[in-house]
Amino acid sequence: MASFVDRVRRLPALGLGISTEYGASAAPSALDISALRAAHAACAGFLEVGIEVVKGLDGTAQHWVRQGWPTTYHFLDVNLDEAEDFDPPWLQAVAEIAGHMQPAWMCGDAGLWHFGRRERGHMLLLPPILSAEAARGQAEGVVRMRETFGYEVLPENPPGHVYLGDLHILDFYAQVADLADTGLLLDCAHLAIYQRTMGYEPLTGLDGLPLDRVVELHVAGSTPHEHDGVTYWEDDHTPEVLAETWIIFDWLVPKLPNLKAVVFECERNPLHTVLAGFERLATALEDRVMAHEAGEQR
């Protein structure tokens, strides 16, 4: 297979997009994705669809796909470092859904979507153990998905409240990217939460990340909570974006030669509450071409 340097040139430039998952559009005051695209097309260049294969695509995602609008496939149900997760029924279901969607690429939080046996509706998401051994396991899973389905697979740094291991989370994903020869999805909100939780400054560790590997960025709001005197941040996709998230995003954007896509994760909020966030993202992207040499979507 061609190297990442060659493969990334063939990926389409998707621009600014939105995310959804099964049932999100049915939530009270949820974002009307079609209305956003109709009124602000530049904010809805593509739809990142969060997928558990046991649920498939809801009506909102099905409508988007029927229009032939661009998508990405965001997995919500596989531990990349567990070979037993790649069982025949799951592989077949992913292939069928991806064949229907024809996504630009696959991506997803590269952590633990379940602990123990994978069960229907088991939606536990934990960060990986931040060790070299776990990085090797994740890299093997990325390669297996890429070779099985024929799509680029971008691992994402997941959110969390407790992190175990001896690596900074950015060093961990730098190792995954190198071992799997893959691109990355960097979630700025998840990174801001990690940096706060660990007591780091917002930009700590970014100087060691291979910036040419970052293909996609996420921005989302998060809410602080307190329990027994301990403050933690919930990655709940509100419109209220942490200042540290913007610091990370603004630092990254001009430095990413292969940036193809940016997602504002705000799917459960009414349109009028999220427009300011979209406008800020669009302004930040105005002065750069979103990844030169964009290819055609598959």
Beta strands, then each sheet from edge to edge (+ up, - down):
strand 1: 15-21
strand 2: 47-51
strand 3: 71-75
strand 4: 106-109
strand 5: 153-156
strand 6: 184-187
strand 7: 214-220
strand 8: 223-227
strand 9: 230-234
strand 10: 261-265
sheet 1: 5+ 4+ 3+ 2+ 1+ 10+ 7+ 6+
sheet 2: 8+ 9-
end
